């Protein structure tokens, strides 16, 4: 529980959405260096606007966690696919 509200399963579903948005940016030519930064930005925006709209500090914290998770899942999945 952060900021007086439990994180629900619906909030965690935002992570694959962030991964998808970052993948779209990659396909449209965004430099690879910028992809983790965009994941963090999307995460913070989702955290502040959707997960914790009334508590921006908690929203930023959760958003950073979602962005880090999304960029980690993206790079980890990419590594697994490339090693096959």
C-alpha positions in Angstrom: 0.0 0.0 0.0 1.4 3.4 -1.0 -0.3 6.6 -0.4 -3.3 5.0 1.3 -4.3 2.9 -1.7 -3.5 -0.7 -2.5 -2.1 -1.3 -6.0 -4.6 -3.4 -7.9 -4.0 -5.9 -10.7 -5.4 -3.4 -13.2 -2.6 -1.0 -12.4 0.0 -3.6 -13.1 -1.5 -4.2 -16.6 -0.1 -0.8 -17.5 3.4 -2.3 -17.7 2.8 -4.2 -20.9 1.1 -1.1 -22.3 4.2 0.9 -21.6 6.3 -1.9 -23.3 4.0 -1.7 -26.4 4.3 2.1 -26.6 8.1 1.9 -26.3 8.1 -0.7 -29.1 6.1 1.6 -31.3 8.5 4.4 -30.8 11.4 2.0 -31.6 9.7 1.0 -34.8 9.3 4.6 -35.8 13.0 5.3 -35.4 13.6 6.5 -31.9 17.2 6.0 -30.9 17.8 3.0 -28.6 19.3 5.2 -26.0 16.0 7.0 -25.6 13.8 3.9 -25.1 14.4 3.4 -21.4 13.9 7.1 -20.8 10.6 7.0 -22.7 9.5 4.0 -20.6 10.2 5.9 -17.5 8.3 8.9 -18.8 5.3 6.8 -19.8 5.4 5.1 -16.4 5.4 8.4 -14.5 2.6 9.8 -16.6 0.5 6.7 -16.0 1.3 6.7 -12.3 0.3 10.3 -11.8 -2.6 10.4 -14.2 -4.2 7.0 -13.6 -2.9 5.2 -10.6 -2.6 8.1 -8.1 -4.2 11.2 -9.5 -4.7 12.7 -6.1 -1.2 12.0 -4.7 1.5 13.1 -7.2 4.4 11.9 -5.0 3.0 8.3 -4.9 2.1 8.6 -8.6 5.7 9.4 -9.5 7.1 6.6 -7.3 4.7 4.0 -8.8 5.4 5.4 -12.2 9.1 5.0 -11.8 8.6 1.4 -10.7 6.4 0.7 -13.7 8.9 2.4 -16.1 11.8 0.4 -14.7 9.7 -2.8 -14.8 8.8 -2.1 -18.4 12.3 -1.4 -19.5 13.6 -4.4 -17.6 11.0 -6.7 -19.1 11.7 -5.4 -22.6 15.5 -5.9 -22.4 15.1 -9.2 -20.6 12.7 -10.5 -23.2 14.8 -9.2 -26.0 17.8 -11.1 -24.6 15.9 -14.4 -24.3 14.7 -14.1 -27.9 18.1 -13.3 -29.3 19.8 -16.2 -27.5 17.5 -18.8 -29.1 
